[in-house]
Amino acid sequence: MQSHVRLDPFDQLMLADARRGYPMCFHMDCAGSGPLDKQRFAAAVQTAALRHPRLRSRIAPGLFGSVWLPPDRDPSVEWIDADRSSAPDPWRPIDLRESSGVRFVGFGCEASEWRIVMTVHHAVCDGLAGAEFWGDAWTAYHGAVPAPFTPGRTPRSSEPGPVGRAPGWLAACREFAALVPAPLRARDHTHQAAPGGKHGFPYATLHLDAQRTALLRAAASDLGGTVNDAVLAATFGAAAEWNRRAGAGAGTRLRILMPASLRAPGERRPAANCMSYAFLDRRLDECQRPAELLASLAAASRWVQETGAAARFLDALAILARLPGALRAATRLPLCMSTVVASWVGNITRRMRAAVPVHDGRLAPGGVTLESFNAAPPIRPGTGMALAMIAYADGLSISALANRRRLGGDADGRFLQLVDEHLETLVTVAAIRCRAPALASPAGD
């Protein structure tokens, strides 16, 4: 990386949006079993980071805005043992002026079962790049050579008709500003202290085993979508149910912010942000018809991918980034920009591309077994919940980071319970629809 490279508009937004109590950091954790060698892991992180200059760089003020300095800081690796009293807060913000934007914290790594959390400042890279770096780290831990960087394949071009074209950035801005979505409503009795103390995990996770994931995949396919579409539909349903119980009307508008990758298929590059945002809006009453909701979200997701609509968000950012202080001012507006954030990491084994053995669908580098992966995007003041979905070893994990200050210390678990119930509803609806033709056939047909 050249010295003093100016931040891209998306990086500038992530830097400007960080504030006290709401760090612009995402988390990705790995639970494992077997004897983890802590020194070997720390060395593997340093080795893997050599391929990713941003992970070793700091930020400094420049003449025309913040710039990346030459790489001079390795990602930090910390260990939390049984006596946590003197350990630093593993969830503290990351100061990009002083340190690398990546921190690893290991929990219980003296035992045969352990958990390691990677926390990344979002100005450094996005979640897909973070997953790829995880793969490089475990490859180095195993003593293997990481996969080479590749430019990816050129997507098949399609010429959408007038109805299918994405709006220009100005039209997209008007559409976005025309609707202010409803936040998740707080109720007085939900305000409880956040559980777990300073070392307690700030997010909760719902895990679907291989059998439930297969049932959900089949149901989503029967209803015309994917597992991602099903989780989006369940998230809308959960948000609608949450607000309905708090007295919201049928016309209440809800919005899910959905990160969208701008990488070419198969592309692999040094860690950076290569993404934008797409926004999905639905009325509360629309969220109460699960089959129709899933089908509409599947169509919207395909439209976003085929038209490149998410890039319009970056066009607007580029305009704001030219105006001093505009990005910071935009992030401080006292409005709800999205009801929920929902980030789909996908199959993390394919994302990581780690050159390590696989046993029973689980990665097994250097004598340990990686049992599960979870992730959580950053939460913003006006957004009630941030979800991330990861597929691994035929199962699916859905993690939720809640705005606990406003919604209460148990909000993440309660929201995931609603998501779980709506996923079950989708499976039931799909089963009923598949049986309906047989039930309706005349006897003897």
C-alpha positions as CSV (number, residue, x, y, z in Angstrom):
1,M,0.0,0.0,0.0
2,Q,1.3,3.4,-0.9
3,S,1.8,6.0,1.9
4,H,-0.9,8.5,2.7
5,V,-3.7,7.0,0.5
6,R,-7.0,8.9,1.0
7,L,-10.0,6.9,2.3
8,D,-12.7,6.0,-0.1
9,P,-16.2,7.5,0.5
10,F,-17.5,4.3,2.2
11,D,-14.5,4.2,4.5
12,Q,-15.0,7.8,5.3
13,L,-18.6,7.1,6.2
14,M,-17.6,4.3,8.5
15,L,-15.0,6.6,10.2
16,A,-17.5,9.5,10.5
17,D,-20.3,7.4,12.0
18,A,-18.2,6.0,14.9
19,R,-19.3,7.7,18.2
20,R,-19.2,7.1,21.9
21,G,-21.3,4.1,22.9
22,Y,-21.7,3.0,19.3
23,P,-18.4,1.9,17.9
24,M,-18.3,1.3,14.2
25,C,-17.0,-2.3,14.6
26,F,-18.3,-5.7,13.5
27,H,-17.5,-8.9,15.3
28,M,-16.9,-12.4,13.9
29,D,-16.3,-15.3,16.3
30,C,-15.2,-18.8,16.0
31,A,-15.8,-21.6,18.6
32,G,-13.4,-24.5,18.5
33,S,-12.3,-27.6,20.3
34,G,-8.9,-29.2,20.8
35,P,-5.6,-27.9,22.2
36,L,-5.1,-24.4,20.7
37,D,-1.5,-23.2,20.7
38,K,-1.9,-19.5,21.6
39,Q,1.6,-18.5,20.4
40,R,1.1,-20.3,17.1
41,F,-2.2,-18.6,16.6
42,A,-0.8,-15.1,17.3
43,A,2.1,-15.8,14.9
44,A,-0.4,-17.0,12.3
45,V,-2.4,-13.7,12.6
46,Q,0.7,-11.7,12.0
47,T,1.7,-13.8,9.0
48,A,-1.8,-13.6,7.4
49,A,-1.9,-9.8,7.9
50,L,1.2,-9.3,5.8
51,R,-1.1,-10.0,2.7
52,H,-3.6,-7.3,3.9
53,P,-2.0,-3.9,4.3
54,R,-5.1,-2.2,5.6
55,L,-5.2,-4.6,8.6
56,R,-1.8,-3.2,9.6
57,S,-2.5,0.5,8.9
58,R,-3.5,3.5,10.9
59,I,-5.4,6.6,9.9
60,A,-4.2,10.2,10.2
61,P,-5.6,13.6,9.1
62,G,-4.5,14.7,5.6
63,L,-4.7,17.9,3.7
64,F,-7.9,16.8,1.9
65,G,-9.3,14.4,4.4
66,S,-8.2,11.3,6.4
67,V,-5.5,9.1,4.9
68,W,-4.1,5.6,5.4
69,L,-0.6,5.6,6.7
70,P,2.0,2.9,5.7
71,P,1.5,-0.4,7.5
72,D,3.2,-0.4,10.9
73,R,0.8,-2.1,13.4
74,D,0.0,-5.8,13.6
75,P,-3.5,-6.8,14.6
76,S,-3.6,-7.3,18.4
77,V,-4.2,-10.8,20.0
78,E,-5.4,-10.9,23.6
79,W,-6.4,-13.7,25.8
80,I,-9.1,-13.7,28.5
81,D,-8.4,-16.4,31.2
82,A,-10.6,-17.6,34.1
83,D,-9.5,-14.6,36.2
84,R,-10.9,-11.7,34.1
85,S,-10.6,-9.0,36.7
86,S,-7.4,-7.4,35.3
87,A,-8.1,-8.1,31.6
88,P,-8.9,-5.1,29.4
89,D,-12.5,-4.8,28.1
90,P,-12.6,-7.0,25.0
91,W,-15.4,-4.9,23.5
92,R,-13.8,-1.5,23.8
93,P,-13.7,0.7,20.7
94,I,-10.8,0.6,18.3
95,D,-8.8,3.8,17.8
96,L,-7.5,3.7,14.3
97,R,-5.2,6.6,15.0
98,E,-3.2,4.5,17.4
99,S,-3.6,0.8,16.4
100,S,-4.5,-1.7,13.8
101,G,-8.2,-1.8,13.1
102,V,-8.3,-5.6,14.0
103,R,-8.4,-7.1,17.4
104,F,-8.5,-10.8,18.3
105,V,-9.7,-11.9,21.8
106,G,-9.6,-15.5,22.9
107,F,-11.9,-16.8,25.7
108,G,-11.2,-20.0,27.5
109,C,-8.2,-20.9,25.4
110,E,-6.5,-22.9,28.2
111,A,-9.3,-25.5,27.9
112,S,-10.2,-27.9,25.2
113,E,-13.2,-25.8,24.2
114,W,-12.6,-22.1,23.4
115,R,-13.9,-19.1,21.5
116,I,-12.0,-16.4,19.6
117,V,-13.6,-13.1,18.6
118,M,-12.3,-11.0,15.8
119,T,-13.4,-7.4,16.1
120,V,-12.8,-5.1,13.1
121,H,-13.3,-1.4,12.6
122,H,-15.6,-1.1,9.6
123,A,-13.5,1.6,8.0
124,V,-10.8,-1.0,7.4
125,C,-12.8,-3.7,5.6
126,D,-16.2,-5.4,5.3
127,G,-17.4,-8.6,6.7
128,L,-16.6,-10.7,3.6
129,A,-13.0,-9.5,3.7
130,G,-12.9,-10.3,7.4
131,A,-14.0,-13.8,6.7
132,E,-11.3,-14.2,4.0
133,F,-8.7,-13.0,6.5
134,W,-10.0,-15.5,9.0
135,G,-9.3,-18.1,6.3
136,D,-5.7,-16.8,5.8
137,A,-5.1,-16.9,9.5
138,W,-6.2,-20.5,9.9
139,T,-4.3,-21.5,6.8
140,A,-1.1,-20.0,8.4
141,Y,-1.9,-21.8,11.7
142,H,-2.0,-25.0,9.8
143,G,1.3,-24.2,8.1
144,A,-0.2,-24.1,4.6
145,V,0.0,-21.6,1.7
146,P,-3.0,-19.2,1.4
147,A,-5.1,-19.1,-1.8
148,P,-3.9,-16.5,-4.3
149,F,-5.7,-13.3,-5.0
150,T,-7.8,-13.4,-8.1
151,P,-9.7,-10.8,-10.1
152,G,-12.9,-13.0,-10.3
153,R,-15.2,-13.6,-13.3
154,T,-16.9,-11.0,-15.3
155,P,-20.7,-11.2,-14.5
156,R,-22.9,-12.1,-17.5
157,S,-24.2,-8.8,-18.8
158,S,-27.9,-8.3,-19.0
159,E,-29.8,-5.3,-20.4
160,P,-32.8,-4.8,-18.2
161,G,-35.8,-3.1,-19.7
162,P,-37.0,0.4,-18.6
163,V,-38.9,-1.1,-15.7
164,G,-35.9,-3.1,-14.5
165,R,-33.3,-0.3,-14.5
166,A,-32.1,1.0,-11.2
167,P,-32.8,4.7,-10.6
168,G,-30.1,7.2,-10.8
169,W,-28.5,8.4,-7.6
170,L,-30.6,11.5,-7.3
171,A,-33.8,9.6,-7.8
172,A,-32.6,7.0,-5.3
173,C,-31.9,9.7,-2.7
174,R,-35.4,11.1,-3.2
175,E,-36.9,7.6,-2.8
176,F,-34.9,7.0,0.4
177,A,-35.6,10.3,2.0
178,A,-39.3,10.1,1.2
179,L,-39.8,7.4,3.8
180,V,-38.6,7.6,7.4
181,P,-39.0,4.1,8.8
182,A,-40.3,3.3,12.2
183,P,-37.7,2.1,14.8
184,L,-38.2,-0.9,17.0
185,R,-40.4,0.4,19.8
186,A,-39.2,0.4,23.4
187,R,-41.4,-0.7,26.2
188,D,-40.8,0.5,29.8
189,H,-40.7,-3.0,31.3
190,T,-38.0,-4.2,28.8
191,H,-35.3,-1.9,30.2
192,Q,-33.0,-4.2,32.0
193,A,-29.3,-4.1,32.7
194,A,-27.2,-5.8,29.9
195,P,-26.3,-9.3,31.2
196,G,-22.8,-10.7,31.5
197,G,-20.8,-7.8,32.8
198,K,-18.1,-6.1,30.8
199,H,-16.8,-9.4,29.4
200,G,-20.2,-10.8,28.5
201,F,-20.8,-11.2,24.8
202,P,-22.9,-8.2,23.5
203,Y,-24.8,-10.3,21.0
204,A,-27.0,-13.4,21.2
205,T,-27.1,-16.2,18.6
206,L,-29.8,-18.5,17.3
207,H,-28.4,-21.7,15.8
208,L,-30.3,-23.9,13.4
209,D,-28.9,-27.5,13.1
210,A,-28.4,-29.3,9.8
211,Q,-31.9,-30.8,9.8
212,R,-33.7,-27.5,10.5
213,T,-31.6,-25.7,8.0
214,A,-32.4,-28.3,5.3
215,L,-36.1,-27.9,6.1
216,L,-35.8,-24.1,5.8
217,R,-33.9,-24.3,2.5
218,A,-36.6,-26.6,1.0
219,A,-39.4,-24.3,2.3
220,A,-37.7,-21.2,0.9
221,S,-37.3,-22.9,-2.5
222,D,-40.9,-24.0,-2.5
223,L,-42.0,-20.4,-1.8
224,G,-39.7,-19.0,-4.6
225,G,-36.7,-17.8,-2.7
226,T,-33.5,-18.7,-0.9
227,V,-32.5,-19.2,2.8
228,N,-31.4,-15.6,2.8
229,D,-34.8,-14.5,1.6
230,A,-36.5,-16.6,4.2
231,V,-34.4,-15.1,7.0
232,L,-35.2,-11.6,5.7
233,A,-38.9,-12.4,5.7
234,A,-38.6,-13.8,9.2
235,T,-36.7,-10.6,10.3
236,F,-39.4,-8.4,8.8
237,G,-42.0,-10.6,10.5
238,A,-40.2,-10.3,13.8
239,A,-39.9,-6.5,13.6
240,A,-43.6,-6.2,12.7
241,E,-44.6,-8.4,15.6
242,W,-42.4,-6.5,18.0
243,N,-43.9,-3.2,17.0
244,R,-47.4,-4.5,16.8
245,R,-47.2,-5.7,20.4
246,A,-46.1,-2.2,21.3
247,G,-49.2,-0.7,19.6
248,A,-48.0,0.1,16.1
249,G,-50.6,0.3,13.3
250,A,-50.9,-1.7,10.1
251,G,-49.5,1.1,8.0
252,T,-46.3,1.5,10.0
253,R,-43.3,1.4,7.6
254,L,-40.3,-0.8,8.4
255,R,-36.9,-0.9,6.7
256,I,-34.2,-3.4,6.5
257,L,-30.7,-2.2,5.6
258,M,-29.0,-5.0,3.7
259,P,-25.2,-4.8,2.9
260,A,-24.5,-5.7,-0.7
261,S,-21.2,-6.9,-2.0
262,L,-19.8,-5.3,-5.1
263,R,-17.2,-8.0,-5.8
264,A,-17.1,-9.9,-9.0
265,P,-17.9,-13.6,-8.7
266,G,-14.9,-15.4,-7.3
267,E,-12.9,-12.2,-6.7
268,R,-10.3,-12.3,-3.9
269,R,-8.3,-9.2,-3.0
270,P,-6.5,-7.7,0.0
271,A,-8.9,-6.7,2.7
272,A,-10.9,-3.6,2.0
273,N,-14.5,-2.3,1.8
274,C,-16.0,-3.4,-1.4
275,M,-19.7,-3.1,-0.6
276,S,-22.7,-0.8,-0.5
277,Y,-26.1,-0.8,1.0
278,A,-29.5,-1.8,-0.3
279,F,-32.8,-0.8,1.5
280,L,-35.9,-2.9,1.7
281,D,-39.1,-1.2,2.8
282,R,-42.4,-3.0,3.8
283,R,-45.6,-2.0,5.7
284,L,-46.4,-3.8,8.9
285,D,-49.4,-5.5,7.4
286,E,-47.4,-6.8,4.5
287,C,-45.1,-8.5,7.0
288,Q,-47.9,-10.5,8.3
289,R,-48.3,-12.5,5.0
290,P,-45.2,-14.7,5.1
291,A,-45.4,-16.4,1.7
292,E,-46.1,-13.2,-0.2
293,L,-43.5,-11.4,1.8
294,L,-40.8,-14.0,1.0
295,A,-41.6,-13.9,-2.7
296,S,-41.5,-10.1,-2.8
297,L,-38.2,-10.1,-1.0
298,A,-36.7,-12.7,-3.4
299,A,-37.8,-10.6,-6.4
300,A,-36.3,-7.4,-4.7
301,S,-33.0,-9.2,-4.0
302,R,-32.7,-10.4,-7.6
303,W,-33.5,-6.8,-8.9
304,V,-30.8,-5.4,-6.6
305,Q,-28.2,-7.9,-8.0
306,E,-29.2,-7.6,-11.6
307,T,-29.4,-3.8,-11.8
308,G,-26.6,-2.8,-9.5
309,A,-29.0,-0.6,-7.6
310,A,-26.8,-0.7,-4.4
311,A,-24.1,1.3,-6.2
312,R,-26.4,4.3,-6.2
313,F,-25.7,4.6,-2.4
314,L,-22.0,5.0,-3.2
315,D,-22.8,7.6,-5.8
316,A,-24.5,9.7,-3.1
317,L,-21.7,9.1,-0.7
318,A,-19.2,10.4,-3.2
319,I,-21.1,13.7,-3.4
320,L,-21.3,14.1,0.3
321,A,-17.6,13.2,0.8
322,R,-16.6,16.2,-1.2
323,L,-18.4,18.6,1.3
324,P,-16.4,19.1,4.5
325,G,-18.3,17.8,7.5
326,A,-21.3,16.5,5.4
327,L,-20.8,12.8,6.2
328,R,-20.5,13.4,9.9
329,A,-23.6,15.7,9.9
330,A,-25.6,13.1,7.9
331,T,-24.8,10.4,10.5
332,R,-26.0,12.6,13.3
333,L,-29.5,13.3,12.0
334,P,-32.0,12.4,14.8
335,L,-33.8,9.9,12.5
336,C,-34.2,6.2,12.2
337,M,-32.4,5.3,8.9
338,S,-33.3,1.6,9.2
339,T,-35.4,-0.5,11.6
340,V,-33.0,-3.5,11.4
341,V,-29.7,-4.3,9.7
342,A,-29.5,-7.8,8.2
343,S,-26.1,-9.0,6.8
344,W,-25.8,-12.3,4.9
345,V,-22.2,-13.6,5.1
346,G,-23.2,-16.9,3.4
347,N,-21.3,-20.1,3.5
348,I,-18.2,-19.1,5.5
349,T,-16.2,-22.2,4.4
350,R,-16.4,-21.0,0.8
351,R,-15.7,-17.4,1.9
352,M,-12.6,-18.3,3.9
353,R,-11.0,-20.6,1.3
354,A,-8.7,-21.9,4.0
355,A,-6.2,-24.5,2.9
356,V,-6.9,-26.9,5.9
357,P,-8.4,-30.3,6.3
358,V,-12.2,-30.8,6.6
359,H,-13.6,-33.3,9.0
360,D,-17.4,-33.9,9.0
361,G,-17.9,-30.6,7.3
362,R,-15.8,-28.7,9.8
363,L,-12.5,-27.1,9.3
364,A,-9.6,-28.7,11.2
365,P,-6.4,-26.7,11.1
366,G,-3.4,-27.7,13.0
367,G,-5.0,-30.3,15.3
368,V,-8.0,-28.2,16.4
369,T,-11.6,-28.3,15.1
370,L,-13.6,-25.2,14.2
371,E,-17.0,-26.0,15.5
372,S,-19.1,-22.9,14.7
373,F,-18.9,-19.3,13.4
374,N,-21.0,-16.3,14.4
375,A,-21.0,-12.6,13.4
376,A,-22.6,-9.3,14.4
377,P,-22.7,-6.0,12.4
378,P,-22.3,-2.7,14.3
379,I,-25.4,-1.1,15.8
380,R,-26.3,2.5,15.3
381,P,-28.3,4.8,17.6
382,G,-31.5,4.9,15.6
383,T,-31.4,1.2,14.6
384,G,-32.9,-1.3,17.0
385,M,-31.2,-4.5,15.9
386,A,-28.3,-5.7,13.7
387,L,-28.3,-9.3,12.5
388,A,-25.8,-11.4,10.7
389,M,-26.3,-14.9,9.2
390,I,-23.5,-17.5,8.6
391,A,-23.9,-20.9,7.0
392,Y,-21.4,-23.5,8.2
393,A,-21.2,-27.3,8.4
394,D,-24.8,-27.6,7.0
395,G,-26.2,-25.4,9.8
396,L,-27.1,-21.8,10.1
397,S,-26.3,-19.2,12.8
398,I,-28.2,-16.0,13.2
399,S,-26.7,-13.5,15.6
400,A,-28.3,-10.3,16.9
401,L,-26.7,-7.2,18.3
402,A,-29.4,-5.1,20.0
403,N,-29.6,-1.4,20.9
404,R,-29.8,-2.5,24.6
405,R,-29.7,1.1,25.8
406,R,-33.1,1.7,24.3
407,L,-34.6,-1.8,24.1
408,G,-33.3,-3.5,27.2
409,G,-30.6,-6.0,28.1
410,D,-32.5,-9.1,26.8
411,A,-33.7,-7.5,23.6
412,D,-31.4,-9.5,21.3
413,G,-32.6,-12.9,22.7
414,R,-36.3,-11.8,22.6
415,F,-35.9,-10.7,19.0
416,L,-34.2,-13.9,17.9
417,Q,-37.1,-15.9,19.5
418,L,-39.5,-14.0,17.2
419,V,-37.3,-14.6,14.2
420,D,-37.2,-18.3,15.1
421,E,-41.0,-18.4,15.4
422,H,-41.4,-16.8,11.9
423,L,-38.9,-19.2,10.4
424,E,-41.1,-22.0,11.7
425,T,-44.1,-20.3,10.2
426,L,-42.5,-20.2,6.8
427,V,-41.7,-23.9,7.0
428,T,-45.3,-24.7,8.0
429,V,-46.8,-22.4,5.2
430,A,-44.6,-24.1,2.6
431,A,-45.7,-27.6,3.8
432,I,-49.3,-26.6,3.6
433,R,-48.9,-25.2,0.1
434,C,-47.2,-28.3,-1.1
435,R,-50.0,-30.5,0.3
436,A,-52.8,-28.3,-0.9
437,P,-53.0,-29.7,-4.5
438,A,-53.1,-33.3,-3.3
439,L,-55.8,-32.4,-0.7
440,A,-57.8,-30.7,-3.4
441,S,-57.7,-33.6,-5.9
442,P,-60.9,-35.6,-6.4
443,A,-60.8,-39.1,-5.0
444,G,-59.5,-41.7,-7.5
445,D,-57.3,-39.2,-9.5
